[in-house]
C-alpha cells in the first residue's frame, strides 16, 4: 500500500516550504499565518469577506474567458471552486489573521491558493500541482490585491449593512409600537434634567423611532457609495496587465454574481488610493451609535429607582443585579448597547487614522479598516436586536407615577404664560416650589383664571401640541 505523504513542497520568492498535504492553502498563506498572529480572528471568522473574494474570483474567471485570456477547462474549474466556497465550503482553509501587513496581499493569496487547489482537484490533479492551474497565473489573472481586496471589503460591507438595516428597522418598529401604546399617557418633559413642560410618553418613544428612521436613511445613502469599485485597476489604477475591456466586463460579471449593480470608478488611480467611502460609512455608523447610546441613556434614567429615581417606566427584568444587594435589578440591556456604541465610536477613530495614513498610490492599512468596520456593523446589528427583543418590547409605563409628577410639577405653569402673563406665572411657580402646593390650586386661589378655562388649557391634548389660544371663557 502506497504511503501518503504528509507534506508537499511549495516554492515562493523566499524559497521552499513544506505545506501540509491536506491543506488547500499554500506557501504564501503559510508564511502569513506565521507572520501575523495579532487578533486571533482569522478570515474564516469573516464569512462575508470569503464569499466576496470567491465572487470576485468567479467574475474574473468569467471575464477572462469572455476575453479569450483563460481557457474554458481552467476557467470553469475556477468558477466551480468559487461557487462551492460561496456556498460555504472550505471556509476553514481561510486561516490568515484579519489584521495583517501587506495591504491585504495575504488575504488575496489565501483565496487564490484555496481556489486553485480545489480547482486542481476538480480537474483530477493533486493539490500543489500548479503547472496545471496556478494561483497567480490563472486564479489571479488580470487582477492585483490592490483592486481585489478593496472590492471584497465593499461587497462584505454591503452584506453587513443590509443586515444592520433590517435590525434597525425591527427596533424602530418596536419603539413605534410603544409610542402608540403610550400615546395617551401624560408625563413631564425635561430639559437639562429640570422640569420643562408636559408631553406624552408616546411622543417620547416616537422620537426614538424617528431617530432610527433618520439613521436608516443615512446608512442606505452611505451604502450606495460602496457600490463603486476599482476592479481592473490592477496595481495602482493604470490597469497594467489587464485587457482594455476587462474592467467593464468584470464589473458586469460581478454584478451578475452578487445580484446588484456595481459601478466602475471613473478614475481608477484615484479609486485605488482613496478610502473615503469607508470613512463616510464609518461616520454614519458612529452617528447611529451616538443616537442609539443617547436613547439607552434615556431608558436607564427613566427606569431609575424604583424608589429613589425617576421610576417612570419599567424595563424587563433580565437578571439579578447584584452579588451583595438583594432585590436589585439593573438595566443590563441598555448598558450593553451603550458599550457597543463606545466601541463603534473608537472604531471610527481607527478607520479615520488608517485612511489618513495612506501614501501615494495605495493605502496599506485597509486590513484594519475592514477589521474595525466589520465589527462596528456586526456589533451594532446584534445590539439593535438585543435591545428590541430583550428590552423595548417588554417596557411598561408607571401611569400613576407619571400622572402624579405632572400634577405636582411647576412645569405646567409654562402653558399658562399666554393667559396670566410671565410675571404672574413666575410668582405662581415660586410659590408652588416654596409651599409644595400645586399650580392648579394656586391659580384658582388667586383668581387668575376661571376653573373652566383653566381645565380647558390644561387638557392633555392642549398641553402636548400647538393649539390656538383659548381667549374666551368656556360655557
Buried (B, 14 or more C-beta within 10 A) or exposed (E): EEEEEEEBEBEEEEEEBEBEEEBBBBBBBBBBBEBBEBBEBBBBBBBBBBBBBBBBBBBBBBBBBBBEBBEEEBBBBBBBBBBBBBEEBBBEBBBBBBBBBBBBBBBBBBBBBBBBBBBBBBBEBEBBBBEBBBBBEBBBBBBBBBBBBBBBBBBBBBBBBBBBBBBBBBBBBBBBBBBEBBBEBBBBBBEEEEBBBBBBBBBBBBBBBBBBBBBBEBBEEBBEBBBBBBBBBBBBBEBEEBBEEBBEBBBBBBBBBBEEEBEBBEEBBBBBBBBEBBBBBBBBBBBBBBBBBEBBBBBBBBBBEEEEEBBBBBBBEBEEBEEEEEEEBBBBBBEBBBBBBEBBBBBBEBBBEBBEEBEEBBBBBBBBBBBBBBBBBBBBBBBBBBBBBBBBBBBEBBBEBBEEBBBBBBBBBBBBEEBBEEEBBEBBBEBBEEEEBBBBEBBBEEEBBEEEBBEBBBEBEBBBEEEEEBEEEEE
